[in-house]
Amino acid sequence: MTEAPPSPRHPLGITRAAWTVDCAPDAIGSLRVNVTRVLRRWGLDPDGDQAFGVLLVLTEMVTNSSVHSDSGLIDAEMWRDGDNIAVAVMDSSREEPVPRSAGPDDESGRGLLLVRSYSESSGCECWPTGKRMWAVIGPHPDPEGNALLLASLGEFQTAV
Protein backbone atom coordinates (compact mmCIF):
# COMPACT_ATOMS: atom_id res chain seq x y z
CA MET A 1 0.00 0.00 0.00
CA THR A 2 1.31 3.41 -0.87
CA GLU A 3 0.25 6.52 0.94
CA ALA A 4 0.20 9.93 -0.68
CA PRO A 5 2.18 12.54 1.21
CA PRO A 6 0.05 14.67 3.51
CA SER A 7 -1.41 17.55 1.55
CA PRO A 8 -1.16 21.07 2.85
CA ARG A 9 -4.30 22.65 4.19
CA HIS A 10 -6.48 23.70 1.28
CA PRO A 11 -7.41 27.42 1.24
CA LEU A 12 -11.06 26.44 1.74
CA GLY A 13 -10.21 24.41 4.85
CA ILE A 14 -10.15 21.01 3.15
CA THR A 15 -7.41 18.50 4.00
CA ARG A 16 -6.83 15.28 2.05
CA ALA A 17 -5.16 11.89 2.34
CA ALA A 18 -4.90 9.19 -0.35
CA TRP A 19 -3.76 5.59 -0.64
CA THR A 20 -3.32 2.98 -3.34
CA VAL A 21 -4.50 -0.35 -1.96
CA ASP A 22 -3.69 -3.73 -3.46
CA CYS A 23 -6.20 -6.54 -3.27
CA ALA A 24 -4.04 -8.67 -0.96
CA PRO A 25 -5.70 -10.16 2.15
CA ASP A 26 -3.77 -7.91 4.57
CA ALA A 27 -4.51 -4.70 2.66
CA ILE A 28 -7.64 -3.79 4.64
CA GLY A 29 -5.80 -4.02 7.96
CA SER A 30 -3.00 -1.80 6.68
CA LEU A 31 -5.53 0.69 5.33
CA ARG A 32 -7.30 0.85 8.71
CA VAL A 33 -3.99 1.59 10.46
CA ASN A 34 -3.14 4.37 7.99
CA VAL A 35 -6.62 5.92 8.10
CA THR A 36 -6.53 5.90 11.91
CA ARG A 37 -3.18 7.76 11.82
CA VAL A 38 -4.65 10.44 9.57
CA LEU A 39 -7.78 10.78 11.71
CA ARG A 40 -5.55 11.34 14.76
CA ARG A 41 -3.53 13.97 12.86
CA TRP A 42 -6.82 15.69 12.04
CA GLY A 43 -7.68 15.76 15.75
CA LEU A 44 -10.41 13.10 15.73
CA ASP A 45 -10.83 10.58 18.52
CA PRO A 46 -9.94 7.23 16.88
CA ASP A 47 -12.46 5.54 19.19
CA GLY A 48 -15.24 8.03 18.45
CA ASP A 49 -18.39 7.49 16.41
CA GLN A 50 -17.21 9.47 13.40
CA ALA A 51 -13.87 7.63 13.20
CA PHE A 52 -15.71 4.31 13.51
CA GLY A 53 -18.06 5.35 10.69
CA VAL A 54 -15.18 6.49 8.46
CA LEU A 55 -13.25 3.24 8.99
CA LEU A 56 -16.33 1.09 8.44
CA VAL A 57 -17.50 2.90 5.31
CA LEU A 58 -14.07 3.14 3.69
CA THR A 59 -13.14 -0.49 4.34
CA GLU A 60 -16.57 -1.70 3.15
CA MET A 61 -16.13 0.22 -0.10
CA VAL A 62 -12.57 -1.08 -0.63
CA THR A 63 -13.72 -4.64 0.11
CA ASN A 64 -16.60 -4.23 -2.35
CA SER A 65 -14.15 -3.05 -5.03
CA SER A 66 -11.69 -5.86 -4.41
CA VAL A 67 -14.42 -8.52 -4.55
CA HIS A 68 -16.51 -7.17 -7.43
CA SER A 69 -13.95 -5.64 -9.79
CA ASP A 70 -10.93 -6.89 -11.70
CA SER A 71 -8.79 -4.11 -10.26
CA GLY A 72 -5.44 -5.19 -8.91
CA LEU A 73 -5.05 -1.79 -7.29
CA ILE A 74 -7.74 0.40 -5.76
CA ASP A 75 -7.37 4.09 -5.02
CA ALA A 76 -8.84 5.34 -1.74
CA GLU A 77 -9.12 8.97 -0.67
CA MET A 78 -10.33 10.84 2.37
CA TRP A 79 -11.03 14.55 2.82
CA ARG A 80 -11.90 16.62 5.84
CA ASP A 81 -14.12 19.57 5.12
CA GLY A 82 -15.13 21.26 8.35
CA ASP A 83 -16.89 18.68 10.53
CA ASN A 84 -17.50 16.22 7.69
CA ILE A 85 -15.22 13.53 6.34
CA ALA A 86 -15.66 12.41 2.75
CA VAL A 87 -14.22 9.12 1.49
CA ALA A 88 -13.95 7.78 -2.05
CA VAL A 89 -12.80 4.55 -3.67
CA MET A 90 -11.90 4.22 -7.35
CA ASP A 91 -11.55 0.96 -9.29
CA SER A 92 -11.50 -0.18 -12.92
CA SER A 93 -15.01 -1.67 -13.00
CA ARG A 94 -17.71 0.40 -14.71
CA GLU A 95 -20.51 -1.47 -12.94
CA GLU A 96 -22.30 0.44 -10.23
CA PRO A 97 -22.66 -1.47 -6.93
CA VAL A 98 -26.11 -2.95 -6.47
CA PRO A 99 -27.58 -3.47 -2.98
CA ARG A 100 -28.51 -7.07 -2.29
CA SER A 101 -30.99 -8.58 0.06
CA ALA A 102 -28.89 -10.67 2.42
CA GLY A 103 -30.46 -13.53 4.31
CA PRO A 104 -29.62 -14.36 7.93
CA ASP A 105 -27.10 -17.03 6.88
CA ASP A 106 -25.38 -14.98 4.16
CA GLU A 107 -21.81 -13.90 4.90
CA SER A 108 -21.99 -10.94 2.53
CA GLY A 109 -24.51 -8.57 1.06
CA ARG A 110 -24.81 -5.96 3.82
CA GLY A 111 -21.91 -3.67 2.87
CA LEU A 112 -23.83 -1.10 0.87
CA LEU A 113 -26.50 -1.00 3.55
CA LEU A 114 -23.82 -0.23 6.13
CA VAL A 115 -22.29 2.44 3.89
CA ARG A 116 -25.66 4.15 3.46
CA SER A 117 -26.49 3.81 7.14
CA TYR A 118 -23.33 5.51 8.39
CA SER A 119 -23.23 8.17 5.65
CA GLU A 120 -25.05 11.45 5.39
CA SER A 121 -24.86 10.96 1.63
CA SER A 122 -23.24 8.48 -0.75
CA GLY A 123 -23.14 7.68 -4.42
CA CYS A 124 -21.31 6.28 -7.40
CA GLU A 125 -19.99 7.89 -10.57
CA CYS A 126 -19.23 5.64 -13.55
CA TRP A 127 -16.74 6.59 -16.27
CA PRO A 128 -15.35 4.74 -19.30
CA THR A 129 -12.24 3.88 -17.24
CA GLY A 130 -14.00 2.73 -14.06
CA LYS A 131 -16.04 4.07 -11.18
CA ARG A 132 -15.74 6.21 -8.10
CA MET A 133 -17.82 5.38 -5.02
CA TRP A 134 -18.04 8.10 -2.39
CA ALA A 135 -19.64 8.82 0.96
CA VAL A 136 -19.78 11.68 3.46
CA ILE A 137 -19.67 10.85 7.16
CA GLY A 138 -20.83 13.59 9.50
CA PRO A 139 -19.60 14.21 13.04
CA HIS A 140 -22.44 12.17 14.59
CA PRO A 141 -23.32 9.16 12.41
CA ASP A 142 -26.71 7.74 13.36
CA PRO A 143 -27.12 4.25 11.91
CA GLU A 144 -29.96 3.55 14.37
CA GLY A 145 -31.98 6.18 12.53
CA ASN A 146 -31.95 4.10 9.35
CA ALA A 147 -35.06 1.94 9.12
CA LEU A 148 -33.51 -0.36 6.49
CA LEU A 149 -30.61 -1.20 8.76
CA LEU A 150 -32.92 -1.88 11.69
CA ALA A 151 -35.07 -4.16 9.55
CA SER A 152 -32.01 -6.04 8.29
CA LEU A 153 -30.54 -6.42 11.77
CA GLY A 154 -33.93 -7.49 13.11
CA GLU A 155 -34.14 -10.28 10.51
CA PHE A 156 -30.62 -11.35 11.43
CA GLN A 157 -31.26 -11.33 15.19
CA THR A 158 -34.48 -13.31 14.94
CA ALA A 159 -32.69 -15.97 12.89
CA VAL A 160 -29.87 -16.41 15.42
Accessible surface in RSA format (square Angstrom, percent):
REM  Atomic radii and reference values for relative SASA: ProtOr
REM  Chains: A
REM  Algorithm: Lee & Richards
REM  Probe-radius: 1.40
REM  Slices: 20
REM RES _ NUM      All-atoms   Total-Side   Main-Chain    Non-polar    All polar
REM                ABS   REL    ABS   REL    ABS   REL    ABS   REL    ABS   REL
RES MET A   1    74.64  38.7   8.88   5.9  65.76 156.6  11.71  10.0  62.93  83.4
RES THR A   2    92.49  65.8  87.84  89.1   4.64  11.1  81.42 109.4  11.07  16.7
RES GLU A   3    72.64  41.7  43.35  32.8  29.30  69.8  20.85  40.3  51.80  42.3
RES ALA A   4    32.33  29.7  21.03  32.4  11.31  25.7  27.85  39.2   4.48  11.9
RES PRO A   5   110.48  80.5  97.50  88.9  12.98  47.2 104.00  85.9   6.48  40.3
RES PRO A   6    92.68  67.5  72.20  65.8  20.48  74.4  75.62  62.4  17.06 106.0
RES SER A   7    41.13  34.8  24.64  32.9  16.49  38.0  26.18  55.8  14.95  20.9
RES PRO A   8   116.26  84.7  98.60  89.9  17.67  64.2 111.69  92.2   4.57  28.4
RES ARG A   9   162.53  68.2 136.39  69.5  26.13  62.2  60.36  82.5 102.16  61.9
RES HIS A  10    77.47  42.3  70.32  48.9   7.16  18.3  46.30  47.7  31.17  36.3
RES PRO A  11   130.23  94.9  87.78  80.0  42.46 154.3 101.54  83.8  28.70 178.3
RES LEU A  12   141.43  78.8 115.07  82.3  26.37  66.3 120.91  84.9  20.52  55.2
RES GLY A  13    19.73  24.3   0.00   N/A  19.73  24.3  17.38  47.7   2.35   5.3
RES ILE A  14    44.35  25.2  42.69  31.8   1.65   4.0  42.69  30.7   1.65   4.5
RES THR A  15    16.56  11.8  16.19  16.4   0.37   0.9  15.67  21.1   0.88   1.3
RES ARG A  16    85.38  35.8  80.10  40.8   5.28  12.6  26.64  36.4  58.74  35.6
RES ALA A  17     4.79   4.4   3.67   5.7   1.11   2.5   4.79   6.7   0.00   0.0
RES ALA A  18    12.05  11.1  11.94  18.4   0.11   0.2  12.05  17.0   0.00   0.0
RES TRP A  19     4.59   1.8   0.00   0.0   4.59  10.8   2.87   1.5   1.72   2.8
RES THR A  20    39.30  27.9  37.76  38.3   1.53   3.7  15.79  21.2  23.51  35.5
RES VAL A  21     0.44   0.3   0.44   0.4   0.00   0.0   0.44   0.4   0.00   0.0
RES ASP A  22    54.78  38.4  53.07  52.8   1.71   4.0  16.53  38.9  38.25  38.2
RES CYS A  23    53.26  40.3  22.77  25.4  30.48  71.6  26.95  68.3  26.30  28.4
RES ALA A  24    40.02  36.8  27.26  42.1  12.76  29.0  33.53  47.2   6.49  17.2
RES PRO A  25   138.95 101.3 104.30  95.1  34.64 125.9 117.54  97.0  21.41 133.0
RES ASP A  26   103.44  72.5  92.50  92.1  10.94  25.9  48.18 113.4  55.26  55.1
RES ALA A  27     5.40   5.0   2.14   3.3   3.25   7.4   5.40   7.6   0.00   0.0
RES ILE A  28    48.00  27.3  48.00  35.8   0.00   0.0  48.00  34.6   0.00   0.0
RES GLY A  29    38.68  47.7   0.00   N/A  38.68  47.7  33.99  93.3   4.69  10.5
RES SER A  30    47.34  40.0  39.84  53.2   7.51  17.3  17.61  37.5  29.73  41.6
RES LEU A  31     0.00   0.0   0.00   0.0   0.00   0.0   0.00   0.0   0.00   0.0
RES ARG A  32    89.06  37.4  88.42  45.1   0.65   1.5  27.86  38.1  61.20  37.1
RES VAL A  33    78.86  51.9  74.35  67.3   4.51  10.9  77.60  67.4   1.26   3.4
RES ASN A  34    19.64  13.5  19.39  18.7   0.25   0.6   0.21   0.5  19.43  18.8
RES VAL A  35     0.88   0.6   0.88   0.8   0.00   0.0   0.88   0.8   0.00   0.0
RES THR A  36    24.57  17.5  24.57  24.9   0.00   0.0  17.77  23.9   6.80  10.3
RES ARG A  37   131.17  55.1 127.99  65.2   3.18   7.6  49.92  68.2  81.25  49.2
RES VAL A  38     0.80   0.5   0.80   0.7   0.00   0.0   0.80   0.7   0.00   0.0
RES LEU A  39     0.21   0.1   0.21   0.2   0.00   0.0   0.21   0.1   0.00   0.0
RES ARG A  40   141.91  59.6 124.51  63.5  17.40  41.4  49.84  68.1  92.07  55.8
RES ARG A  41   137.03  57.5  99.29  50.6  37.74  89.8  70.39  96.2  66.64  40.4
RES TRP A  42    38.42  15.4  23.38  11.3  15.05  35.3  19.32  10.3  19.11  31.0
RES GLY A  43    68.11  84.0   0.00   N/A  68.11  84.0  35.06  96.2  33.05  74.0
RES LEU A  44    20.59  11.5  12.78   9.1   7.81  19.6  16.32  11.5   4.27  11.5
RES ASP A  45    89.24  62.5  74.17  73.8  15.07  35.6  37.86  89.1  51.37  51.2
RES PRO A  46    34.50  25.1  24.31  22.2  10.19  37.0  24.34  20.1  10.16  63.1
RES ASP A  47   133.39  93.4 100.45 100.0  32.95  77.9  32.61  76.8 100.78 100.5
RES GLY A  48    19.89  24.5   0.00   N/A  19.89  24.5  19.89  54.6   0.00   0.0
RES ASP A  49   102.07  71.5  93.91  93.5   8.16  19.3  15.28  36.0  86.78  86.5
RES GLN A  50    20.36  11.4  18.30  13.4   2.06   4.9   7.73  16.5  12.63   9.6
RES ALA A  51     0.79   0.7   0.05   0.1   0.74   1.7   0.05   0.1   0.74   2.0
RES PHE A  52   103.29  51.7 101.56  62.9   1.73   4.5 103.09  62.5   0.20   0.6
RES GLY A  53     0.00   0.0   0.00   N/A   0.00   0.0   0.00   0.0   0.00   0.0
RES VAL A  54     0.00   0.0   0.00   0.0   0.00   0.0   0.00   0.0   0.00   0.0
RES LEU A  55    14.59   8.1  14.59  10.4   0.00   0.0  14.59  10.2   0.00   0.0
RES LEU A  56    31.50  17.5  30.65  21.9   0.85   2.1  31.23  21.9   0.27   0.7
RES VAL A  57     0.08   0.1   0.00   0.0   0.08   0.2   0.08   0.1   0.00   0.0
RES LEU A  58     0.54   0.3   0.54   0.4   0.00   0.0   0.54   0.4   0.00   0.0
RES THR A  59    11.59   8.2  11.21  11.4   0.38   0.9   5.14   6.9   6.45   9.8
RES GLU A  60    48.11  27.6  44.57  33.7   3.54   8.4   2.07   4.0  46.04  37.6
RES MET A  61     4.84   2.5   3.81   2.5   1.03   2.5   2.22   1.9   2.62   3.5
RES VAL A  62     1.99   1.3   1.99   1.8   0.00   0.0   1.99   1.7   0.00   0.0
RES THR A  63    55.12  39.2  54.85  55.6   0.27   0.6  46.11  61.9   9.02  13.6
RES ASN A  64    27.93  19.3  22.89  22.1   5.04  12.1   9.36  22.5  18.57  17.9
RES SER A  65     0.30   0.3   0.00   0.0   0.30   0.7   0.30   0.6   0.00   0.0
RES SER A  66    38.19  32.3  20.35  27.2  17.84  41.1   8.93  19.0  29.26  41.0
RES VAL A  67   101.08  66.5  71.21  64.5  29.88  72.0  76.68  66.6  24.41  66.2
RES HIS A  68   121.53  66.4  94.83  65.9  26.70  68.3  59.07  60.9  62.46  72.7
RES SER A  69    15.57  13.2   0.03   0.0  15.54  35.8   4.32   9.2  11.25  15.8
RES ASP A  70   147.36 103.2 114.23 113.7  33.13  78.4  39.56  93.1 107.80 107.5
RES SER A  71    12.34  10.4   1.77   2.4  10.57  24.3   6.35  13.5   5.99   8.4
RES GLY A  72    51.57  63.6   0.00   N/A  51.57  63.6  38.33 105.2  13.24  29.7
RES LEU A  73   113.34  63.1  97.70  69.9  15.64  39.3  97.89  68.7  15.45  41.6
RES ILE A  74     0.59   0.3   0.34   0.3   0.25   0.6   0.59   0.4   0.00   0.0
RES ASP A  75    64.07  44.9  63.66  63.4   0.40   1.0  10.61  25.0  53.46  53.3
RES ALA A  76     0.00   0.0   0.00   0.0   0.00   0.0   0.00   0.0   0.00   0.0
RES GLU A  77    26.07  15.0  26.07  19.7   0.00   0.0   1.55   3.0  24.52  20.0
RES MET A  78     0.00   0.0   0.00   0.0   0.00   0.0   0.00   0.0   0.00   0.0
RES TRP A  79    49.48  19.9  49.34  23.9   0.14   0.3  36.06  19.2  13.42  21.8
RES ARG A  80    60.37  25.3  60.33  30.8   0.03   0.1  10.00  13.7  50.36  30.5
RES ASP A  81    77.29  54.1  72.14  71.8   5.15  12.2  15.68  36.9  61.61  61.4
RES GLY A  82    49.82  61.4   0.00   N/A  49.82  61.4  43.35 119.0   6.46  14.5
RES ASP A  83    96.60  67.7  88.02  87.6   8.58  20.3  14.50  34.1  82.10  81.9
RES ASN A  84    52.40  36.1  52.26  50.5   0.14   0.3   5.10  12.3  47.29  45.7
RES ILE A  85     0.41   0.2   0.41   0.3   0.00   0.0   0.41   0.3   0.00   0.0
RES ALA A  86    26.44  24.3  25.53  39.4   0.90   2.1  25.53  36.0   0.90   2.4
RES VAL A  87     0.05   0.0   0.00   0.0   0.05   0.1   0.00   0.0   0.05   0.1
RES ALA A  88     0.00   0.0   0.00   0.0   0.00   0.0   0.00   0.0   0.00   0.0
RES VAL A  89     0.13   0.1   0.00   0.0   0.13   0.3   0.00   0.0   0.13   0.4
RES MET A  90    37.15  19.2  35.20  23.3   1.95   4.6  34.77  29.6   2.38   3.2
RES ASP A  91    11.84   8.3   0.11   0.1  11.73  27.7   6.26  14.7   5.58   5.6
RES SER A  92    64.26  54.3  46.10  61.5  18.16  41.8  40.54  86.3  23.72  33.2
RES SER A  93    19.08  16.1  10.15  13.6   8.93  20.6  13.23  28.2   5.85   8.2
RES ARG A  94   152.30  63.9 135.35  69.0  16.95  40.4  26.96  36.8 125.34  76.0
RES GLU A  95   138.05  79.3 130.95  99.1   7.11  16.9  48.62  94.0  89.43  73.0
RES GLU A  96   100.84  57.9  88.78  67.2  12.06  28.7  20.19  39.0  80.65  65.8
RES PRO A  97    25.18  18.4   5.86   5.3  19.31  70.2  16.76  13.8   8.42  52.3
RES VAL A  98   114.00  75.0  98.98  89.6  15.02  36.2  99.44  86.4  14.56  39.5
RES PRO A  99    67.75  49.4  50.42  46.0  17.34  63.0  52.04  43.0  15.71  97.6
RES ARG A 100   137.53  57.7 112.18  57.2  25.35  60.4  61.51  84.1  76.03  46.1
RES SER A 101   116.53  98.5  79.91 106.6  36.62  84.4  51.02 108.6  65.51  91.8
RES ALA A 102    17.43  16.0   1.50   2.3  15.93  36.2   2.55   3.6  14.88  39.4
RES GLY A 103    24.11  29.7   0.00   N/A  24.11  29.7  22.49  61.7   1.62   3.6
RES PRO A 104    57.06  41.6  47.51  43.3   9.54  34.7  48.70  40.2   8.36  52.0
RES ASP A 105   136.80  95.8 110.43 109.9  26.37  62.4  40.55  95.4  96.25  96.0
RES ASP A 106    66.72  46.7  56.31  56.0  10.41  24.6  10.36  24.4  56.36  56.2
RES GLU A 107   177.95 102.2 137.59 104.1  40.36  96.1  57.57 111.4 120.37  98.3
RES SER A 108    70.23  59.3  62.74  83.7   7.49  17.3  47.09 100.3  23.14  32.4
RES GLY A 109    21.52  26.5   0.00   N/A  21.52  26.5   9.12  25.0  12.40  27.8
RES ARG A 110    50.51  21.2  49.01  25.0   1.51   3.6  33.18  45.3  17.34  10.5
RES GLY A 111    18.71  23.1   0.00   N/A  18.71  23.1  10.84  29.8   7.87  17.6
RES LEU A 112    27.82  15.5  24.89  17.8   2.93   7.4  24.92  17.5   2.90   7.8
RES LEU A 113    35.34  19.7  31.43  22.5   3.91   9.8  33.47  23.5   1.87   5.0
RES LEU A 114    42.91  23.9  42.91  30.7   0.00   0.0  42.91  30.1   0.00   0.0
RES VAL A 115     5.96   3.9   5.84   5.3   0.12   0.3   5.88   5.1   0.08   0.2
RES ARG A 116   122.24  51.3 111.29  56.7  10.95  26.1  33.39  45.6  88.85  53.8
RES SER A 117     7.98   6.7   0.00   0.0   7.98  18.4   0.20   0.4   7.78  10.9
RES TYR A 118    34.19  16.0  31.43  17.9   2.77   7.2   8.62   6.5  25.57  31.5
RES SER A 119    16.60  14.0   0.55   0.7  16.05  37.0   1.95   4.1  14.66  20.5
RES GLU A 120   119.06  68.4  81.22  61.4  37.84  90.1  41.94  81.1  77.12  63.0
RES SER A 121    52.61  44.5  43.22  57.7   9.39  21.6  41.55  88.5  11.05  15.5
RES SER A 122    39.77  33.6  12.82  17.1  26.95  62.1   3.00   6.4  36.77  51.5
RES GLY A 123    28.36  35.0   0.00   N/A  28.36  35.0  23.80  65.3   4.56  10.2
RES CYS A 124    31.76  24.0   5.89   6.6  25.86  60.8   5.89  14.9  25.86  27.9
RES GLU A 125    68.63  39.4  63.38  48.0   5.24  12.5  31.67  61.2  36.96  30.2
RES CYS A 126    59.01  44.6  29.55  33.0  29.46  69.2  23.82  60.4  35.19  37.9
RES TRP A 127   114.82  46.1 108.95  52.7   5.86  13.8  90.33  48.2  24.48  39.7
RES PRO A 128   113.33  82.6  98.70  90.0  14.63  53.2 103.33  85.3  10.00  62.1
RES THR A 129   116.85  83.1  95.74  97.1  21.12  50.3  82.85 111.3  34.00  51.4
RES GLY A 130     2.21   2.7   0.00   N/A   2.21   2.7   2.21   6.1   0.00   0.0
RES LYS A 131     5.62   2.7   4.29   2.6   1.33   3.2   1.09   1.0   4.54   4.8
RES ARG A 132    53.67  22.5  53.67  27.4   0.00   0.0   8.90  12.2  44.77  27.1
RES MET A 133     5.86   3.0   5.86   3.9   0.00   0.0   4.75   4.0   1.11   1.5
RES TRP A 134    68.41  27.5  67.42  32.6   0.99   2.3  63.36  33.8   5.04   8.2
RES ALA A 135     0.10   0.1   0.00   0.0   0.10   0.2   0.00   0.0   0.10   0.3
RES VAL A 136    33.16  21.8  33.16  30.0   0.00   0.0  33.16  28.8   0.00   0.0
RES ILE A 137     0.00   0.0   0.00   0.0   0.00   0.0   0.00   0.0   0.00   0.0
RES GLY A 138     0.78   1.0   0.00   N/A   0.78   1.0   0.48   1.3   0.30   0.7
RES PRO A 139    46.53  33.9  38.28  34.9   8.25  30.0  38.28  31.6   8.25  51.3
RES HIS A 140   153.31  83.8 134.95  93.8  18.36  47.0  93.37  96.2  59.93  69.7
RES PRO A 141    20.87  15.2   0.77   0.7  20.10  73.1   7.97   6.6  12.90  80.2
RES ASP A 142    89.56  62.7  76.31  75.9  13.25  31.3  30.42  71.6  59.14  59.0
RES PRO A 143    11.87   8.7  11.87  10.8   0.00   0.0  11.87   9.8   0.00   0.0
RES GLU A 144   118.62  68.1 111.64  84.5   6.98  16.6  58.23 112.6  60.38  49.3
RES GLY A 145    60.14  74.2   0.00   N/A  60.14  74.2  28.78  79.0  31.36  70.2
RES ASN A 146    35.40  24.4  28.31  27.4   7.09  17.1  12.00  28.9  23.40  22.6
RES ALA A 147    77.87  71.6  67.56 104.3  10.31  23.5  70.11  98.7   7.76  20.6
RES LEU A 148   122.27  68.1 118.77  85.0   3.50   8.8 119.01  83.6   3.26   8.8
RES LEU A 149    10.63   5.9  10.63   7.6   0.00   0.0  10.63   7.5   0.00   0.0
RES LEU A 150    93.49  52.1  86.72  62.0   6.77  17.0  87.03  61.1   6.46  17.4
RES ALA A 151    56.72  52.2  42.77  66.0  13.94  31.7  54.60  76.9   2.12   5.6
RES SER A 152    22.45  19.0  16.59  22.1   5.86  13.5  12.49  26.6   9.96  14.0
RES LEU A 153    70.84  39.5  70.81  50.7   0.03   0.1  70.84  49.8   0.00   0.0
RES GLY A 154    28.29  34.9   0.00   N/A  28.29  34.9  27.77  76.2   0.52   1.2
RES GLU A 155   104.46  60.0  97.58  73.8   6.88  16.4  40.31  78.0  64.15  52.4
RES PHE A 156    82.96  41.5  81.87  50.7   1.09   2.8  81.87  49.6   1.09   3.1
RES GLN A 157   122.54  68.5 108.06  79.0  14.49  34.5  33.22  70.7  89.32  67.7
RES THR A 158   119.81  85.2  85.40  86.6  34.41  82.0  79.30 106.5  40.51  61.2
RES ALA A 159    58.00  53.3  16.64  25.7  41.35  94.1  27.45  38.7  30.54  80.9
RES VAL A 160   138.14  90.9  80.38  72.8  57.76 139.2 106.19  92.3  31.95  86.7
END  Absolute sums over single chains surface
CHAIN  1 A     8934.8       6976.1       1958.7       5058.7       3876.1
END  Absolute sums over all chains
TOTAL          8934.8       6976.1       1958.7       5058.7       3876.1
